[in-house]
Amino acid sequence: MISRRITRVLTVAVASLAAVSINAVAPGDAAAETAHWKVSAVPHAANYALWGVSCTTASSCTLVGWGPSRRGLALQYDGHAFTRQTLPAAKPGQVNALSAVACHTSSGTRTCMAVGQWDGATTNPHHPLAEQLRGHTWRRVPMPDVPGGTLRGVDCTSASWCVAVGEVDSGATAEQVVNYPTTRALVMVWNGKHWSRRTSPLPATARHAALFGIDCPRRGHCVIVGEADRTHALIAVLSRGHWRKHLVTAVKGQKARLTDAACTSMTRCEITGWYTLRSGATRGLLGAYNGTTWIRQAAGDPGTAMSTLSSISCGSATSCVAFGTAGTSLYVDLWNGHRWAVRMLPTAAGHPQALADTIYCSAPSRCVAVGQGIDGEVPIVAQERP
């Protein structure tokens, strides 16, 4: 689920994490009424960033991101302690970063697929990257080389089938990518042995297209979200190798971006994002998708001029948590099957400003979320427990 969702810069410097717990209540949800959130410190985590999370149970989560050693970062989290995992070393002249991860357990073996990008010193700055965990060992998985490619989201239904999504920058240099961005959607499929690039689900006439989030309720069937031409929200449906796409007017007259999807079936999805007002202010965006139609829902109001929702995860059809940023504070929007309700997360001690990234709920009221502190680029891990 993931996505990853805000453009990331690899030159991240982070120092430490802080710990705090809060109460979070979803009206009408008895489990949520006794749930609390806790932001925990990762020991010895100076100069690291965390961007993706996936859990097979509440006590078995994998967090991925970037560290100062030119290789990606992977941590195992059991709900109490963090354990650093060894990733393959970056090739000479490369810097690796992992943006998203999808994990599952089959026949007692835990498998994760993490995706992101590697950057070269002199070539186009982005190339897609994939690394796989089997048991306790990570290995780099070869991918088709797509100059300018970045993967921001991934989902897997088994060790032999995954879909990763992102975008391809057209610029040949870092300066061109930043100053003259023209991007195309990027889709990769894993068959258990090889990654292959698939046709983009967007019209060839679209000058800009980017995919941020994905959820695959079953093999061969996925809902993917993003944006097109920096104005239209995009929902793309992959079903048995065929694409259906919807350029959604998420909010009439406003630019919009969809960032993540959480689906209990191909006809029952909750989707997050944000839209931009003419004033330049942003608002969190929530909606349901039934396989053919986008239905906007009333998102909770965190009471700030700027708010965005970057990720969503559902422990059940009537228990979803959207994770976002309000101004420079973290917040969650809680779904109880009938309506959304905002709960602000308090600031971590010593780090009052933060940005949200990804959340994963293995069951109702059992969620883990990762974000990033603005002051000092400090990674933040939030955990919800009953």
C-alpha positions in Angstrom: 0.0 0.0 0.0 2.0 2.8 -0.5 3.2 4.9 -1.7 4.7 6.6 -1.4 3.8 9.8 -2.0 5.8 13.0 -1.6 8.9 13.6 -3.8 11.9 12.4 -1.7 15.3 13.9 -1.6 18.1 11.4 -1.0 20.4 13.8 0.8 18.5 13.3 4.1 20.2 13.9 7.4 18.4 12.7 10.5 19.4 12.4 14.1 17.1 10.6 16.6 13.5 9.6 17.4 11.4 10.7 20.4 8.6 8.8 22.3 5.1 9.9 23.2 1.7 8.2 23.6 -1.8 9.6 23.0 -5.5 8.7 23.0 -7.3 8.2 19.7 -11.1 7.8 19.5 -13.3 6.9 16.6 -16.9 7.7 17.4 -18.9 4.5 17.6 -15.9 2.2 17.5 -15.4 0.5 20.8 -12.0 -0.9 19.9 -10.7 2.6 19.0 -12.0 4.1 22.1 -9.4 2.2 24.2 -6.7 2.4 21.5 -3.6 4.6 22.0 -0.8 5.8 19.8 2.9 5.7 20.8 5.8 7.2 18.9 9.0 5.2 19.7 12.6 5.9 19.4 14.8 3.8 17.1 18.1 3.3 18.9 21.3 4.3 17.1 19.3 5.8 14.2 21.3 8.9 13.5 21.2 10.0 9.8 18.4 7.7 8.8 15.0 8.2 7.1 12.0 5.8 7.1 9.5 5.9 4.3 7.6 2.6 4.1 6.1 0.0 6.4 4.4 -3.4 6.1 3.3 -5.8 8.8 2.2 -9.4 8.7 1.1 -9.2 12.4 1.1 -6.5 15.0 4.4 -7.9 16.3 6.1 -8.4 12.9 6.7 -5.2 10.8 9.3 -4.2 8.3 10.2 -0.5 7.9 12.3 0.7 5.0 14.0 3.9 4.0 17.5 5.3 3.5 20.7 5.4 5.6 24.0 7.2 5.4 25.9 4.2 4.1 24.7 4.5 0.4 22.4 1.5 0.9 18.8 1.4 1.7 17.6 0.9 5.3 15.5 -2.0 6.6 14.3 -2.4 10.2 12.4 -5.3 11.8 9.9 -4.1 14.5 8.3 -6.4 16.9 6.1 -3.8 18.6 8.8 -3.1 21.2 12.2 -3.1 19.7 13.9 -2.3 16.3 16.4 -4.6 14.7 18.6 -3.4 11.8 18.7 -5.8 8.9 21.6 -6.1 6.4 20.8 -5.0 2.9 22.9 -5.6 -0.2 25.7 -3.0 -0.6 25.2 -0.3 -3.2 27.2 -0.8 -6.4 30.2 1.6 -6.8 29.0 5.1 -7.6 25.4 4.4 -6.6 23.2 5.5 -3.7 20.2 3.3 -2.9 16.9 4.3 -1.3 13.8 2.2 -0.5 10.4 4.0 -0.6 7.8 1.2 -0.1 7.6 -2.4 1.1 5.0 -5.3 1.0 5.3 -8.3 3.2 3.4 -11.6 3.6 3.9 -15.0 5.3 3.4 -18.3 3.5 4.2 -21.8 4.8 5.9 -20.2 7.8 8.3 -18.2 5.6 8.1 -14.4 5.7 8.8 -12.6 2.4 9.0 -8.9 1.7 9.5 -7.0 -1.5 10.9 -3.4 -1.1 11.1 -1.0 -4.0 12.6 2.5 -4.5 15.4 3.9 -6.6 19.1 4.0 -7.0 20.9 7.2 -8.0 24.1 7.5 -10.1 26.6 10.3 -9.8 26.7 11.2 -13.5 23.7 9.5 -15.2 20.1 10.3 -15.0 19.6 10.5 -11.3 16.9 7.9 -10.8 16.7 4.2 -11.7 14.2 1.7 -10.3 15.3 -0.6 -7.5 13.9 -3.8 -5.9 15.2 -5.8 -3.0 13.6 -9.0 -1.6 13.6 -10.5 1.9 13.2 -14.3 2.3 13.4 -15.5 5.8 16.2 -13.4 7.3 18.2 -12.5 4.1 17.8 -9.6 1.7 18.9 -9.8 -1.9 18.8 -7.3 -4.7 16.4 -8.4 -7.5 17.3 -7.3 -11.0 14.9 -4.9 -12.7 14.6 -3.5 -16.2 16.8 -0.4 -16.3 14.5 2.6 -16.8 16.6 5.8 -16.8 14.7 8.4 -14.7 12.5 5.7 -13.1 11.4 5.9 -9.4 9.1 3.3 -7.7 6.9 4.7 -5.0 4.4 1.9 -4.2 4.3 -1.9 -4.2 1.8 -4.6 -3.3 2.2 -8.4 -3.4 -0.4 -11.2 -3.1 2.3 -13.9 -2.8 6.1 -14.3 -3.1 5.5 -15.0 -6.8 3.4 -11.9 -7.7 3.9 -8.2 -7.0 3.1 -4.9 -8.8 5.2 -1.8 -8.2 4.3 1.7 -9.4 5.9 5.1 -9.8 7.0 7.4 -12.5 9.8 8.1 -15.0 11.4 11.6 -15.2 12.2 12.7 -18.7 15.2 14.9 -17.8 18.6 13.5 -18.5 20.2 15.3 -15.5 19.2 16.1 -12.0 18.8 19.8 -13.0 16.5 19.0 -15.8 14.3 16.8 -13.7 13.9 19.5 -11.0 13.4 22.4 -13.3 11.7 20.9 -16.4 9.7 17.9 -15.0 7.8 15.8 -17.5 7.0 12.4 -16.0 5.3 9.3 -17.3 3.7 6.5 -15.2 5.8 3.5 -14.5 4.4 0.0 -13.8 6.5 -3.1 -13.0 5.2 -6.7 -12.4 7.0 -9.5 -10.6 6.3 -13.1 -11.5 8.4 -14.8 -8.8 11.5 -14.9 -11.0 11.7 -11.6 -13.0 10.4 -8.1 -13.0 9.0 -6.8 -16.3 7.8 -3.4 -17.3 4.1 -3.1 -18.3 2.3 -0.6 -20.5 1.3 2.6 -18.8 -2.4 2.9 -17.9 -2.5 6.5 -19.1 -3.3 8.1 -22.4 -0.2 8.7 -24.6 -1.2 12.4 -24.8 -0.8 12.9 -21.0 2.3 15.1 -20.6 2.7 14.3 -16.9 1.6 11.2 -15.0 2.7 9.7 -11.7 1.5 6.7 -9.7 1.8 6.8 -5.9 -0.3 4.1 -4.3 -1.5 0.6 -5.0 -3.6 -2.2 -3.4 -4.1 -5.6 -4.9 -6.9 -7.5 -3.1 -6.0 -10.7 -5.1 -3.5 -11.8 -7.8 -4.0 -10.0 -11.1 -6.4 -7.4 -9.7 -5.1 -4.0 -8.4 -6.4 -0.5 -7.8 -3.7 2.1 -8.4 -3.9 5.9 -7.7 -2.0 9.0 -8.7 -2.3 12.1 -10.8 -2.3 13.1 -14.5 -1.1 16.4 -15.9 -0.8 17.8 -12.4 -4.5 18.6 -12.3 -6.5 15.3 -12.5 -6.8 12.7 -9.8 -6.2 9.3 -11.4 -7.6 5.8 -10.6 -6.3 2.9 -12.7 -7.7 -0.6 -12.4 -5.6 -3.6 -13.4 -7.7 -6.8 -14.0 -6.2 -9.9 -15.5 -3.7 -7.9 -17.6 -6.2 -5.3 -18.8 -6.4 -1.7 -17.7 -9.3 0.6 -17.0 -8.6 4.2 -16.1 -10.6 7.0 -14.6 -9.5 10.6 -14.6 -11.4 11.8 -11.6 -12.8 15.2 -10.9 -12.2 14.6 -7.2 -13.1 18.2 -6.3 -14.9 20.3 -8.9 -12.6 23.1 -10.1 -9.6 22.1 -8.0 -6.4 20.3 -8.7 -6.2 17.0 -6.9 -3.8 14.1 -6.3 -4.6 10.7 -5.0 -1.9 9.1 -2.9 -3.0 5.7 -1.6 -5.7 3.0 -1.7 -6.9 0.4 0.8 -9.2 -2.2 -0.7 -11.0 -5.1 0.9 -12.2 -6.1 -2.6 -12.1 -4.7 -6.1 -15.4 -3.0 -5.5 -14.7 -1.7 -2.0 -11.8 0.7 -1.6 -11.0 3.7 0.5 -8.7 6.3 -1.2 -6.7 9.2 0.2 -5.1 12.3 -1.3 -5.4 16.0 -1.3 -6.6 18.9 -3.4 -5.4 22.5 -3.9 -7.5 25.6 -3.5 -7.1 28.6 -5.7 -5.4 30.3 -2.7 -2.7 27.6 -2.8 -3.9 26.0 0.4 -4.4 22.2 0.4 -7.0 20.0 2.0 -7.0 16.3 2.8 -9.2 14.2 0.5 -11.0 11.0 1.1 -13.3 8.9 -1.1 -14.7 5.5 -1.8 -14.3 3.6 -5.0 -16.7 0.8 -6.0 -14.9 -0.5 -9.1 -16.5 2.0 -11.5 -17.2 5.2 -9.6 -15.4 7.6 -7.2 -17.6 8.8 -4.4 -16.1 11.7 -2.4 -16.5 11.4 1.4 -16.5 14.1 4.0 -12.9 14.1 5.4 -12.4 15.4 9.0 -11.1 18.9 9.4 -7.8 19.2 11.3 -8.3 23.0 11.5 -5.2 24.1 9.6 -4.8 26.1 6.4 -2.7 23.3 4.9 -3.5 19.6 5.2 -2.7 16.5 3.2 -3.4 12.8 3.5 -0.6 10.6 2.3 -1.6 7.0 3.2 -4.4 4.8 4.3 -4.8 1.3 5.7 -7.8 -0.7 6.8 -7.8 -3.4 9.5 -11.4 -4.3 8.4 -14.1 -2.9 6.2 -15.3 -0.7 9.1 -12.0 0.2 10.6 -9.6 2.4 8.4 -7.0 4.9 9.4 -5.8 7.7 7.0 -2.5 9.3 8.0 -1.6 12.8 7.1 0.0 16.2 7.8 -1.9 19.3 9.1 0.4 22.3 8.9 3.5 20.8 10.4 1.8 18.3 12.7 0.8 14.7 12.2 -2.9 13.6 12.3 -5.1 10.6 11.6 -8.6 10.4 10.1 -10.5 7.4 11.5 -13.2 5.5 9.7 -15.8 3.5 11.7 -17.9 2.4 8.7 -20.1 5.5 8.7 -18.0 8.6 9.0 -14.4 10.0 9.3 -13.2 11.7 12.5 -9.9 13.5 12.9 -7.5 13.0 15.8 -4.4 15.1 16.1 -1.2 13.4 17.1 0.9 15.3 19.6 4.4 16.5 18.7 7.4 14.3 19.6 9.5 15.7 22.4 12.0 18.1 20.9 10.7 17.8 17.4 7.5 19.8 17.0 7.3 19.7 13.2 6.7 16.5 11.1 5.4 15.2 7.8 3.4 12.0 7.4 4.3 9.2 5.0 2.9 5.6 5.3 0.7 3.7 7.6 -0.1 -0.1 7.8 -2.8 -1.7 9.9 -2.6 -5.5 10.5 -5.9 -5.5 12.3 -8.3 -2.9 13.8 -6.5 -0.6 16.2 -3.2 -2.2 15.4 -1.4 0.2 13.1 2.2 1.3 12.6 3.0 4.6 10.7 6.2 6.3 9.6 6.8 9.9 9.1 9.6 12.4 9.0 10.5 15.3 11.3 11.1 18.6 9.5 13.5 20.0 12.0 16.6 18.0 11.7 14.9 15.5 9.3 14.1 13.1 12.2 12.3 9.9 11.4 9.1 9.2 13.4 7.4 5.9 14.0 3.9 5.9 15.5 2.2 2.7 16.8 -1.5 2.2 17.6 -2.5 -0.4 20.1 -5.8 -1.3 21.9 
